[in-house]
Amino acid sequence: MPGDVMTNVAERMVKRRKEHGMTQATLAEKSGVSLGSIRRFEQSHEISFGSLVNIAFALHCEQDFDALFAQPYYATIDAVTAATRRNGSRT
């Protein structure tokens, strides 16, 4: 569920922040995101995408976004087979 994803992302961010030995205030300063926004994210798991990206850069996690929407969508097994053929791979 969307709420679960938001909760998990916020919890992982808190863990990473603590691994870096940062307080909320330090993260706010390094990321350019307001302290209130960081607190809100940690408590209610709500934040703008732009602020989340800024936080990721401050925590050296920007590469984590590379996987977002990176996997192709296949509606059927025939679509998988066709894509495999187009890519020249055989399974």
Buried (B, 14 or more C-beta within 10 A) or exposed (E): EEEEEBEEBBEEBBEBBEEEEBEBEBBBEBBEBEBEBBEBBBEEBEBEEEBBBBBBBBBEBEEEBEEEEEEEEEEEEEEEEEEEEEEEEEE
